[in-house]
Amino acid sequence: MRVFVTGAAGFVGSAVVPELIAAGHKVLGLSRSDANAQALAAMGAQVHPGSLEDLDSLKSGAAQCDGVIHLAFIHDFSKYAENGQVDKRAIAAMGEALAGSDRPLIVTSGTALVAPGQVATEDMFNATAVFPRVSEQAAMALHTERGLRAMAIRLAPTVHGKGDKGFVRWIIEAARAQGVSAYVGDGKNRWTAVHRRDAGNLYRLALEKGEGGAIYHGVAEEGVTFKDIATVVGKQLNLPVISKTPEEAADHFGFLGMFAGLDIPASSVKTQAALGWQPTHAALIPDMEENYFGE
């Protein structure tokens, strides 16, 4: 298949693209900069100039291909609602290009806040003002109303591996800045995790085997306690590991404070059964110990 991939040069995309190419697929990667174009070419992908706001470029890229994997998102949390609408329009544009065919469209969401305090499964749905799940809703609407083979992959909030600049990296930098490694309350709240290369494999399997209207979970570990994460950070940085109250969390973690105390475990049992997905790469804690403190 020839696959149009947005966010192809990003942290997850740079795992998805080699996975697709190794399996014999061809990749047309959306590029919004010369640096992205160079990275895509180095991976063996073709380059398609454009951006999420350039709907014509998205339609053109999707129309040229046998399927779409949509990974790109504008990660500016101060404009989360606005960026969600950019995402919605982008998905609609690519869906329009695929209308009337069985070509797959895979969008990206997250497992966080699906079912706080309990193990979230693929058949649960919970849209909130904080996390409206615009991509999921847009994909499901295309599946229902336009008959597209649209589906969503919910990634764990902790997608880890070399080059990670996400939540784990922010936790480490907060500890460095504050001189302590912290968790909230008793630290028993759980976060899910998946290695970026396992995530890349999941997107390929969904492309090849996924069903329209399905939601899949990119989760290798159902729940790693936040205290365990904080303990590794403290050990590696030689810092004390302490508890913070929810009120203190904002001062320590910054914007991440609103997430640090959440208990957000999730399962991928149904995903693994449906797609034959089996995560094989390093778990979060050993990956942190090996790859996150060398600089």
Residue pairs with C-beta under 8 A, 6 or more apart in sequence:
1 25
1 26
1 65
1 66
1 67
1 207
1 208
2 25
2 26
2 27
2 28
2 64
2 65
2 66
2 67
3 20
3 25
3 26
3 27
3 28
3 65
3 66
3 67
3 68
3 69
3 207
4 28
4 29
4 30
4 48
4 61
4 62
4 64
4 65
4 67
4 68
4 69
4 94
5 13
5 16
5 17
5 20
5 27
5 28
5 29
5 30
5 45
5 68
5 69
5 71
6 13
6 30
6 52
6 58
6 61
6 68
6 69
6 70
6 71
6 72
6 90
7 13
7 30
7 70
7 71
7 72
7 73
7 108
8 14
8 16
8 17
8 27
8 29
8 30
8 31
8 36
8 40
8 45
8 71
9 29
9 31
9 35
9 36
9 39
9 40
10 71
10 72
11 159
11 161
11 163
11 164
11 165
11 166
11 196
12 71
12 108
12 155
12 159
12 196
12 199
12 200
13 29
13 71
13 72
14 39
14 43
14 163
15 161
15 196
15 197
15 199
15 200
16 69
16 71
16 199
16 200
16 203
16 204
17 27
17 29
17 40
17 43
17 44
17 45
17 200
18 43
18 44
18 200
19 197
19 200
19 201
19 203
19 204
20 27
20 203
20 204
20 207
21 27
21 43
21 44
21 45
23 204
23 208
25 204
25 207
26 46
27 40
27 43
27 44
27 45
27 46
28 45
28 46
28 47
28 48
28 61
28 64
28 65
29 36
29 40
29 43
29 45
29 46
29 47
29 48
30 48
30 50
30 51
30 57
30 58
30 61
30 72
31 37
31 40
31 47
31 48
31 49
31 50
32 49
32 50
32 51
37 47
37 49
40 46
40 47
41 47
48 57
48 60
48 61
48 64
49 57
50 56
50 57
50 58
50 60
50 61
51 57
52 58
52 72
52 73
52 74
52 86
52 87
52 90
53 86
55 89
55 90
55 93
58 90
58 93
58 94
58 97
59 93
59 94
59 96
59 97
60 97
61 68
61 94
62 68
62 93
62 94
62 97
62 98
62 105
63 97
63 98
65 103
66 103
67 103
67 104
67 105
67 106
67 207
68 94
68 98
68 103
68 104
68 105
68 106
69 106
69 203
69 207
70 90
70 91
70 94
70 105
70 106
70 107
70 108
70 135
71 108
71 203
72 90
73 83
73 87
73 108
73 135
74 83
74 86
74 87
75 83
76 83
77 255
81 132
84 132
84 134
85 134
87 134
87 135
87 138
88 134
88 135
88 137
88 138
91 105
91 107
91 135
91 138
91 139
91 142
92 138
92 142
94 105
95 105
95 138
95 139
95 142
95 146
95 148
95 150
98 105
98 148
99 146
99 147
99 148
100 147
101 148
102 149
103 148
103 149
104 149
104 150
104 151
104 206
104 207
104 210
104 212
105 139
105 142
105 148
105 149
105 150
105 151
106 150
106 151
106 152
106 153
106 203
106 206
106 207
106 210
107 135
107 136
107 138
107 139
107 150
107 151
107 152
107 153
108 135
108 152
108 153
108 154
108 155
109 133
109 135
109 136
109 152
109 153
109 154
109 155
109 215
110 131
110 154
110 155
110 156
110 157
111 120
111 154
111 155
111 156
111 157
111 192
111 217
111 218
111 219
111 264
111 266
112 131
112 157
112 259
112 262
112 264
113 126
113 128
113 130
113 131
113 262
113 264
114 120
114 124
114 125
114 126
114 154
114 264
114 266
115 121
115 124
115 126
115 266
116 262
116 263
116 264
117 263
118 265
119 222
119 223
119 265
119 266
119 267
120 217
120 264
120 265
120 266
120 267
121 217
121 266
121 267
121 269
121 270
122 154
122 214
122 215
122 216
122 217
122 267
122 268
122 270
122 271
123 215
123 270
125 133
125 136
125 215
126 133
127 133
127 136
127 137
135 152
136 152
136 154
136 215
139 150
139 151
139 152
140 150
140 152
140 213
142 148
142 150
143 149
143 150
143 151
143 212
143 213
144 213
147 212
148 212
149 210
149 211
149 212
150 212
150 213
151 206
151 210
151 211
151 212
151 213
151 214
151 215
151 216
152 214
152 215
152 216
153 202
153 203
153 206
153 215
153 216
153 217
153 218
154 215
154 216
154 217
154 218
154 219
154 266
155 194
155 199
155 218
156 191
156 192
156 193
156 194
156 217
156 218
156 219
156 220
156 221
156 266
157 166
157 167
157 191
157 192
157 259
157 264
158 166
158 167
158 168
158 191
158 192
158 193
158 194
158 224
158 284
159 166
159 193
159 194
159 195
159 196
159 199
159 218
160 166
160 168
160 193
160 194
160 195
160 196
160 284
160 287
160 288
161 195
161 196
161 197
161 281
161 287
161 291
162 291
163 196
164 196
164 292
167 191
167 256
167 259
168 229
168 284
168 288
168 292
169 292
170 253
170 254
170 256
171 229
171 230
171 233
171 253
171 256
171 260
172 233
172 237
172 292
172 293
174 182
174 252
174 253
174 254
174 256
175 181
175 182
175 230
175 233
175 234
175 237
175 239
176 237
178 252
179 239
180 234
180 239
180 240
180 241
180 242
180 252
181 230
181 231
181 233
181 234
181 237
181 239
181 240
181 241
181 242
182 230
182 241
182 242
182 243
182 244
182 249
182 252
182 253
182 260
183 226
183 227
183 229
183 230
183 241
183 243
183 244
183 260
184 226
184 243
184 244
184 245
184 246
184 249
184 260
184 261
185 243
185 245
185 246
185 261
186 227
186 243
187 225
187 226
187 227
187 228
187 230
187 243
188 225
188 226
188 227
188 263
189 225
189 226
189 261
189 262
189 263
189 264
190 222
190 223
190 224
190 225
190 226
190 263
190 264
190 265
191 223
191 224
191 225
191 226
191 229
191 262
191 264
191 265
192 219
192 221
192 222
192 223
192 224
192 264
192 265
192 266
193 219
193 220
193 221
193 224
193 283
193 284
194 202
194 218
194 219
194 220
194 221
194 279
195 220
195 279
195 281
195 282
195 283
195 287
197 281
198 218
198 220
198 277
198 279
198 280
198 281
199 218
201 277
202 216
202 218
202 271
202 275
202 277
205 275
205 276
205 277
206 214
206 216
206 275
209 274
209 275
209 276
210 216
210 275
211 274
214 274
216 268
216 271
216 274
216 275
217 266
217 267
217 268
217 270
217 271
218 268
218 271
219 266
219 267
219 268
219 271
220 268
220 279
220 281
220 283
221 283
221 284
222 265
222 266
222 267
222 268
223 263
223 265
223 266
224 283
224 284
224 285
226 260
226 261
227 241
228 285
229 284
229 285
229 288
230 241
231 241
232 285
232 288
232 289
233 239
233 241
233 288
234 240
234 241
235 241
236 288
236 289
236 292
236 293
237 293
244 252
246 261
249 257
249 258
249 260
249 261
250 257
250 258
251 257
252 260
253 260
268 277
271 277
272 278
281 287
282 290
